[in-house]
Each structure stands twice: as C-alpha cells, then as structure tokens.
Amino acid sequence: MRENIKTYGRFFYCITVFGICLVGAVIEVYRNEKREKEMIEYVEQEKARIYEQVQKEKSIVQNERKKMGTYMENISHQLKTPMAGMLLTLENMTEIEENQKKKEKLESCVKQLCWMKDMTIVLLRLAQIDAGKIWMKRKRENLASLIEKCIERIRILAEEKCICIHYEFEKECILSCDVFWIQEAIENVLKNAIEFTPQCGTVRVLLRENRDNYVIQIFNSGKSLEETEREHIFDRFYQMEEGKSQGFGIGLNLSREIVNLHQGSLRVVDSQKEGTTFEFQLPKMVAKEADRNLTVL
C-alpha cells in the first residue's frame, strides 16, 4: 500500500510540476506575443510619424522652391527687356562704326551680352520648372529629325573650333514628347560637348534603341571625367575646377530636369576611348501613349 501511495505521490508531483511549467510557458508565450504586438504597433506609429514629418518637410521644400522659382522668373523677365534693347543698340553701332578697334570692342560687347542673354534664358526656364509652370505639350515626333535640327543649330559653334560632328541613326524613332523642351535638353548637352572638346576635335551623336528605351549618346573627344565628377556636373551651379567655361553650371542641370519630366534619364557613361559620353534614355512606352497635353506640377 505504501509503495502505491508513493507511486501515486510521485505521479501527481510530476503532473503538478509539468502543469506549472506548462502554465509558465503559456504565460511567457503570451507575454512575448504581447511585447511583439506592442513593438509592432510602436514601429508602425513611428513609421507613420516619420512619414508625416517627411511629407511636411517635403511640402515646405516644394513651397520654398516654388517661391524661389517665381522670384527668379520675375528677375529674369525684368532682365530680358533691357538686355534686348542694349543688344540691338550695340549691333546697330557695330554696323555703322568705321574705326576697326572700336568695332572690335563693340563686337566683343555684343558677344558678352549675347552670353548674358543666354544665361538669363536658361535661368528663366529653370525658374519656370521650379515654380511648377511648365506644360509638356506632347506630340508624336521623329526623334532622329529633332536631333538633326539640334546639330544644325549648334553647328556654327563647332565650326568656330574646327570640330567635326558625326552622327549615326539606326532608323526613324517616333517619340511622344514636347519638341521645344527636348531640343533644349539635347542642344545644351551638344553645346557642353563642343565647349569641352579641344580645337579640331570630334563630337559624335548616336541614336539607337533597346527593348524599353530610345538611347541617345553624345561623345566628345575632350578630357575624360573622373568618377566623382559624373554626378556633380548635373548639380546646379557646379563648375569643374579645371574647366575653362564661362558658364554657371546650369545647362546640364536644365537638361536633366527636362529629361526627368519626360520620365527618362540623363547620365555620363563609361567611354572606351578618351573623352566623355553623355547618354539619354527616353522610354519608348511614352511614344505609345495617345497625343495629349500634360501639366507637370
């Protein structure tokens, strides 16, 4: 009898210990689940708070950018009129001036004023983009034809430095785009290529397509860009230390802004030869969209 009691006692003891351990384990699991749930809720709340804060900061930055854009737009407009008047006056004086030295000085003034006018126009266009006042009037256009027109418009700059411009197009590429702004973007990169190409150098333009994009590559035989400079050159007002440019580093920035508004990309890519290659990627899917006017906010 005693042996049976001892056996039953041990059994109940084991059951009790097991039950206590099981209850403890269940309680611990419940506590862990509760802590995990509380942690998830805390993380979600923090994510929501951070997202809301980022959106507020983003809204403030956008509003400030629009204000600055409007301010710069007003300044640019105010500068355009007097510069146009001065340019016309100087051109007339150059035509009637007989003294060769005075004529050369007047021609130099005309060139400098033309440069100032070009800078003002670029600043005005950047200001319009910043202020959200750009409307992309998209139409189906032959991209190859657009590039040829851009080359013809800047050819005189190349001829002044005896630079040869070679171009090669695979075939007709139809793109839905705003002609004015796409030409502006391509011309700015072409001007940059000519500016940094040495005397009697070469500029090559290639248009091809891959599965998703039309690809425009503009190569110049000037100095290769360092890896660290390849993104900085698209920063507004960035100037290379060794550059001899008189510009303010706004042309390439404007080009990238325009390409971005067309859902494309503009970057510097590795070149197999000495020199620099700029590459446009313009999505082919845009060409499949129906013609329409889009407002860019």
Residue, then its C-alpha position, 0 to 999 in steps of 0.5 A: m500500500r505504501e509503495n502505491i501511495k508513493t507511486y501515486g505521490r510521485f505521479f501527481y508531483c510530476i503532473t503538478v510540476f509539468g502543469i506549472c511549467l506548462v502554465g509558465a510557458v503559456i504565460e511567457v508565450y503570451r507575454n512575448e506575443k504581447r511585447e511583439k504586438e506592442m513593438i509592432e504597433y510602436v514601429e508602425q506609429e513611428k513609421a507613420r510619424i516619420y512619414e508625416q514629418v517627411q511629407k511636411e518637410k517635403s511640402i515646405v521644400q516644394n513651397e520654398r522652391k516654388k517661391m524661389g522659382t517665381y522670384m527668379e522668373n520675375i528677375s529674369h523677365q525684368l532682365k530680358t527687356p533691357m538686355a534686348g534693347m542694349l543688344l540691338t543698340l550695340e549691333n546697330m553701332t557695330e554696323i555703322e562704326e568705321n574705326q576697326k578697334k572700336k568695332e572690335k570692342l563693340e563686337s566683343c560687347v555684343k558677344q558678352l551680352c549675347w552670353m548674358k542673354d543666354m544665361t538669363i534664358v536658361l535661368l528663366r526656364l529653370a525658374q519656370i520648372d521650379a515654380g511648377k509652370i511648365w506644360m509638356k505639350r506632347k506630340r508624336e515626333n521623329l526623334a532622329s529629325l529633332i536631333e538633326k535640327c539640334i546639330e544644325r543649330i549648334r553647328i556654327l559653334a563647332e565650326e568656330k573650333c574646327i570640330c567635326i560632328h558625326y552622327e549615326f541613326e539606326k532608323e526613324c524613332i517616333l517619340s511622344c514628347d514636347v519638341f521645344w523642351i527636348q531640343e533644349a535638353i539635347e542642344n545644351v548637352l551638344k553645346n557642353a560637348i563642343e565647349f569641352t572638346p579641344q580645337c579640331g576635335t570630334v563630337r559624335v551623336l548616336l541614336r539607337e534603341n533597346r527593348d524599353n528605351y530610345v538611347i541617345q549618346i553624345f561623345n566628345s573627344g575632350k578630357s575624360l571625367e573622373e568618377t566623382e565628377r559624373e554626378h556633380i556636373f548635373d548639380r546646379f551651379y557646379q563648375m569643374e575646377e579645371g574647366k575653362s567655361q564661362g558658364f554657371g553650371i546650369g545647362l546640364n542641370l536644365s537638361r536633366e530636369i527636362v529629361n526627368l519630366h519626360q520620365g527618362s534619364l540623363r547620365v555620363v557613361d563609361s567611354q572606351k576611348e578618351g573623352t566623355t559620353f553623355e547618354f539619354q534614355l527616353p522610354k519608348m512606352v511614352a511614344k505609345e501613349a495617345d497625343r495629349n497635353l500634360t501639366v507637370l506640377 
